[in-house]
Amino acid sequence: MWQELHPNIRKRIMIQFLSRFGSSLIFPFMAIYFTQAYSAKIAGVLVMINVVVSFLAGIYGGHLTDLIGRRKMLVAGELLKVGTTAGILLANSPWWQAPAFTFAMMLLQNLASGLINPASEAMLVDVSNEKNRSFMYAISYWASNLSLMLGIMVGGWFFEEHLFPLISGLMIINLLTTALTYRFIQETHAPEKKLSQSRLGLKGVWQSYRQVCLDQRFFWFTVSGVLILGIEYQRNNYISVHLSQNFLATTFFNLPLNGVKMLSLSTTLNTLLVVLLTAPIAQWLISKKIMPTFKIGVALFASGFALLAFSLNFWFILGATIVLSLGELLYVPTRQAKLAELVAENNRGAYLAVNGTIFQLGKLVAASMLIFSPYVGRIGMLIAILLLGICAISLATFSLTLTKNK
């Protein structure tokens, strides 16, 4: 099945693997970097600024990729990543230490990601079809998780004492991904022949996203995605607090486990299961109907997280992690495949950029649930997470009953 995918898909997945591995060597640890350079409060503000810039860049990048094409956006983004990584390398060299300049380069790096991500997503949709999309997204998800796991393992080991060599490694990877993108990626979307200044400005952005905002099918499907991620981000919100405060210390193969280590063990198991089981499940998904599989996946995913939010037993936590991991393996590729069917062909970049906002909105849902968790307790949070899952399935199903946007 892999060989049957369009060459752009195969090359893009490999390039994304290298890129995400390189990024995870450095960027997951930058909050630590800025805390050491300034303070925890300032580090938090800087991280929030990065989130906002990344959001805005993604929205504008989605608009631009529909205007000028996918390949140009990818090449421009990769070149910008090379330049900003060179700046970060210089600002953390043995000859110069400049956290402020590092932050400025990180902002531009987020701008580069805003150019790349919508273009990459739109390109994958351009050259895939209903038959192979579930398989394509499953493999892409597997590659993403594996690269993230490997990058964080290497970065976590060397970040504090060997930052300069790590950034040097990131620089080499970015040069490689730029060369691969320029050499092997083909254009899949014909750009507009005549571009007026208004099409590139705010008026053009509004016209592009107006169609997206008026598409009720896509709107409710996106809200469903926000609720699903509201479940997932409980791990870093309520569940982390729940385990750190209430889990009774135990041992596992003579290893002492407290609540924080139990959460880490659960997260590691989740990642390993995704990496190990993606290939067989992706093959199994080829012959399955998308929506029934999606519903089963979300149901398992929500049930697993609900049990995590309630349980304090070691074996129940591991069992819940297995359940949510299976749900994740089922719902992620099928949701992406159905999403690809919903986006308008002439405006794919904008649609997929809006879909990218579900990650930030999901974090807001999870954070708001953490606020009221002391009032409802473990049972209340279990019920709340299950309700999120039910609503997510219901809204996704409802969205598909509406008339297709013209």
C-alpha positions in Angstrom: 0.0 0.0 0.0 2.9 2.4 0.8 4.2 2.1 -2.8 0.8 2.9 -4.2 0.8 6.3 -2.5 1.6 9.4 -4.6 5.4 10.2 -4.6 4.6 13.5 -2.9 3.0 11.7 0.0 5.9 9.3 0.5 8.5 12.1 0.3 6.5 14.5 2.5 6.1 11.9 5.3 9.8 11.2 5.3 10.6 14.9 5.3 8.2 15.5 8.1 9.8 12.7 10.1 13.2 14.4 9.8 11.8 17.8 10.5 9.9 16.8 13.6 12.8 14.8 14.9 15.0 17.9 14.6 12.5 20.2 16.1 11.9 18.0 19.1 15.6 18.0 19.9 15.3 21.6 21.0 11.8 23.2 21.2 10.1 21.1 23.8 12.7 22.3 26.3 12.7 26.0 25.5 10.5 26.8 28.4 13.3 25.5 30.6 15.8 27.5 28.6 13.9 30.8 29.1 13.2 30.1 32.8 16.9 29.7 33.4 17.6 32.9 31.4 14.9 35.0 32.9 12.2 33.6 35.2 9.3 31.2 35.1 6.8 34.1 34.8 8.6 35.6 31.8 9.1 32.2 30.3 5.3 31.6 30.5 4.7 34.9 28.7 7.2 34.1 26.0 5.6 30.7 25.4 2.2 32.3 25.1 3.5 34.9 22.6 4.9 32.0 20.5 1.5 30.2 20.6 -0.3 33.4 19.4 2.2 34.0 16.6 2.0 30.4 15.5 -1.8 30.6 15.4 -1.8 33.8 13.3 1.0 32.5 11.0 -1.0 29.3 10.3 -4.1 31.3 9.4 -2.3 33.5 7.0 -0.3 30.6 5.6 -3.5 28.7 4.9 -4.7 31.7 2.8 -1.4 32.0 0.9 -1.0 28.4 0.0 -4.3 28.6 -1.9 -3.1 31.7 -3.8 0.5 30.8 -4.7 0.6 27.0 -4.5 1.9 24.4 -2.1 5.5 23.9 -3.3 6.4 27.6 -3.1 5.1 27.8 0.4 7.0 24.7 1.5 10.3 25.8 0.0 9.9 29.4 1.4 9.1 27.9 4.9 12.1 25.6 4.8 14.5 28.4 3.8 13.2 30.5 6.6 13.8 27.6 9.0 17.4 27.4 7.9 17.9 31.1 8.4 16.3 31.2 11.9 18.1 28.0 13.0 21.4 29.7 12.0 20.4 32.6 14.2 19.6 30.4 17.1 22.9 28.5 16.6 24.8 31.8 16.6 23.0 33.1 19.7 23.9 30.0 21.7 27.5 29.5 20.5 30.6 29.4 22.6 31.2 33.0 21.4 27.8 34.6 22.0 24.9 34.0 24.4 21.8 35.9 23.6 18.4 34.6 24.9 16.5 37.6 23.5 17.8 37.0 20.0 17.1 33.3 20.4 13.4 34.2 21.2 13.2 36.5 18.1 14.5 33.7 15.9 12.0 31.3 17.5 9.2 33.7 16.6 10.4 33.6 13.0 10.6 29.8 13.2 6.9 29.7 14.1 6.2 31.9 11.1 8.0 29.3 9.0 5.9 26.6 10.5 2.8 28.7 9.7 3.9 28.7 6.0 4.7 25.0 5.9 1.9 23.2 7.9 -1.2 24.3 5.9 0.6 23.8 2.6 1.8 20.3 3.6 -1.7 19.3 4.8 -3.4 20.7 1.7 -0.8 18.9 -0.6 -1.5 15.5 1.1 -5.2 16.0 0.4 -4.5 17.1 -3.2 -2.8 13.8 -4.1 -4.8 11.3 -2.0 -8.2 9.8 -2.4 -10.9 8.3 -0.2 -9.5 4.8 -0.6 -6.0 5.5 0.7 -6.5 8.5 3.1 -7.0 6.5 6.2 -3.8 4.5 5.5 -1.9 7.7 4.6 -2.9 9.5 7.8 -2.2 6.5 10.0 1.4 6.2 8.6 1.9 10.0 8.9 0.7 9.8 12.6 3.0 6.9 13.2 6.0 8.8 11.8 5.1 11.9 13.8 4.9 10.0 17.1 8.1 8.0 16.4 10.1 11.1 15.5 8.8 13.0 18.5 9.7 10.2 20.9 13.2 9.8 19.5 13.8 13.6 19.4 12.7 14.1 22.9 14.8 11.2 24.2 17.9 12.6 22.5 17.1 16.2 23.4 16.3 15.5 27.0 19.6 13.7 27.4 21.8 16.4 25.9 19.9 19.7 26.1 21.3 21.1 29.3 25.0 20.3 28.8 25.3 20.1 25.0 22.9 22.6 23.5 25.2 23.9 20.8 25.8 20.4 19.2 22.0 19.8 19.4 21.3 23.0 17.5 24.1 22.1 15.0 22.3 18.8 14.4 19.0 20.7 13.9 20.8 23.0 11.4 22.0 20.0 9.4 18.5 18.4 9.4 16.9 21.7 8.2 19.4 22.0 5.4 18.6 18.4 4.4 14.8 18.9 4.5 15.1 22.1 2.4 17.2 20.3 -0.3 14.7 17.3 -0.3 11.7 19.6 -0.6 13.2 21.6 -3.4 14.4 18.5 -5.3 11.5 16.0 -4.9 8.3 17.8 -4.0 6.0 18.6 -7.0 3.4 21.3 -7.2 -0.1 20.0 -6.8 -2.2 23.2 -6.9 -2.3 25.7 -9.7 -1.8 29.2 -8.2 -3.8 32.2 -9.3 -2.3 33.8 -12.4 -3.0 37.4 -11.4 -2.7 38.4 -7.8 -3.9 41.8 -6.7 -2.6 43.5 -3.6 -6.1 43.2 -2.0 -6.0 39.3 -2.3 -2.8 39.3 -0.3 -4.1 41.7 2.4 -6.7 41.5 5.2 -9.6 41.8 2.7 -8.3 38.8 0.8 -7.9 36.8 4.0 -11.5 37.6 5.1 -12.8 36.6 1.7 -10.9 33.3 1.9 -12.1 32.4 5.4 -15.7 33.7 4.9 -16.5 30.5 3.0 -15.0 28.4 5.8 -17.0 30.3 8.5 -20.2 29.8 6.6 -19.7 26.0 6.0 -21.9 24.4 8.7 -20.7 20.9 8.0 -17.1 21.9 8.5 -17.9 24.1 11.5 -19.6 21.3 13.6 -17.0 18.8 12.6 -14.3 21.2 13.8 -16.1 21.7 17.1 -16.2 17.9 17.5 -12.4 17.9 17.0 -12.0 20.6 19.7 -13.9 18.4 22.2 -11.8 15.4 21.4 -8.6 17.3 22.0 -10.2 18.7 25.2 -10.2 15.1 26.3 -6.6 14.5 25.3 -5.2 17.6 27.0 -6.7 16.4 30.3 -3.4 14.5 30.6 -1.5 17.7 31.1 -4.2 19.4 33.1 -6.6 17.5 35.5 -5.1 14.0 35.2 -1.5 15.3 36.0 -2.9 17.1 39.1 -5.1 14.1 40.1 -2.2 11.6 40.0 0.4 13.9 41.5 -1.8 14.7 44.5 -3.7 11.4 45.1 -1.7 8.5 43.7 -0.2 6.4 46.4 3.5 5.7 45.9 4.2 2.1 44.8 7.0 0.1 43.2 7.1 -1.6 39.8 10.0 -4.1 39.3 11.7 -2.4 42.3 11.3 1.0 40.6 9.6 3.6 43.0 6.6 5.3 41.4 4.9 8.4 42.6 2.0 10.2 40.7 4.3 12.1 38.4 6.3 9.0 37.4 3.0 7.1 36.9 1.9 9.8 34.5 5.2 9.5 32.7 4.9 5.8 32.5 1.4 6.0 31.1 2.5 8.6 28.5 5.4 6.4 27.4 3.2 3.3 27.1 0.8 5.3 25.0 3.5 6.5 22.6 5.0 3.0 22.3 1.6 1.4 21.5 1.0 4.0 18.8 4.4 3.5 17.3 4.2 -0.4 17.4 0.5 -0.8 16.4 0.1 1.9 13.7 1.2 -0.3 10.8 -1.0 -3.3 11.4 -4.0 -1.1 12.3 -3.4 1.1 9.2 -3.6 -2.0 7.1 -6.7 -3.2 8.8 -8.4 0.2 8.3 -8.1 0.0 4.5 -11.2 -2.2 4.2 -13.2 -0.5 7.0 -15.9 2.2 6.8 -14.7 5.5 8.1 -17.5 6.8 10.4 -18.2 3.6 12.3 -14.5 3.2 13.0 -14.2 6.8 14.0 -17.1 6.5 16.5 -15.6 3.4 18.1 -12.2 5.1 18.3 -13.6 8.2 20.0 -15.6 6.0 22.4 -12.5 4.1 23.4 -10.4 7.2 23.6 -12.9 9.0 25.9 -13.4 5.9 28.0 -9.7 5.4 28.6 -9.1 9.0 29.6 -12.2 8.9 31.8 -10.7 5.9 33.7 -7.4 7.8 34.0 -9.2 10.7 35.5 -10.9 8.5 38.1 -8.5 5.6 38.9 -5.6 5.5 41.4 -4.8 1.8 40.9 -1.6 1.0 39.0 -3.1 -1.8 36.8 -6.3 0.2 36.1 -4.2 3.1 34.9 -2.2 0.8 32.6 -5.4 -0.8 31.3 -6.9 2.7 30.7 -3.8 3.7 28.8 -4.1 0.7 26.5 -7.8 1.4 25.8 -7.2 5.1 25.0 -4.2 4.2 22.8 -6.4 1.8 20.7 -9.0 4.5 20.4 -6.4 7.0 19.3 -5.1 4.6 16.6 -8.7 4.3 15.3 -10.0 7.8 15.5 -7.0 9.9 14.3 -6.6 8.6 10.7 -10.4 8.2 10.2 -11.1 11.7 11.4 -8.4 13.1 9.1 -9.8 11.1 6.2 -13.3 12.4 6.7 -12.0 15.9 7.2 -10.3 15.7 3.8 -13.7 15.0 2.2 -15.3 18.0 3.9 -12.8 20.7 2.7 -13.6 22.7 -0.4 -11.2 21.9 -3.2 -10.6 25.5 -4.2 -9.9 26.6 -0.6 -8.1 23.7 1.1 -5.4 25.7 2.7 -7.8 27.9 4.5 -10.0 25.0 5.7 -7.0 23.1 7.0 -5.6 26.2 8.7 -8.8 26.6 10.6 -8.8 23.0 11.5 -5.3 23.6 13.0 -6.9 25.9 15.6 -8.5 22.9 17.3 -5.3 22.2 19.2 -5.3 25.6 20.9 -9.0 25.5 21.5 -8.8 22.0 22.9 -6.2 23.3 25.4 -8.7 26.0 26.5 -11.4 23.3 27.1 -9.0 21.2 29.1 -7.9 24.2 31.2 -11.5 25.2 31.9 -12.3 21.7 33.1 -9.3 21.9 35.5 -10.9 25.0 37.1 -14.2 23.4 38.0 -12.6 19.9 38.8 -12.3 20.7 42.6 -16.1 21.1 42.7 -17.1 17.9 41.0 -14.3 15.5 42.1 -13.2 12.3 40.4 -16.6 11.0 39.6 -17.7 14.3 38.1 -14.6 14.5 35.9 -15.1 10.9 34.7 -18.7 11.8 33.7 -17.6 15.1 32.1 -14.9 13.4 29.9 -17.4 10.7 28.8 -19.9 13.5 27.9 -17.2 15.2 25.9 -16.8 12.0 23.9 -20.5 11.5 23.4 -20.8 15.2 22.2 -17.8 14.8 19.9 -19.4 11.7 18.2 -22.8 13.3 18.0 -21.5 16.6 16.5 -19.4 14.8 13.9 -22.4 12.6 13.0 -24.7 15.7 12.9 -22.3 17.6 10.7 -22.5 15.0 8.0 -26.3 15.2 7.9 -26.2 18.8 6.8 -26.3 20.0 3.2 -22.8 20.3 1.6 -21.5 23.8 1.4 -21.4 25.2 -2.2 
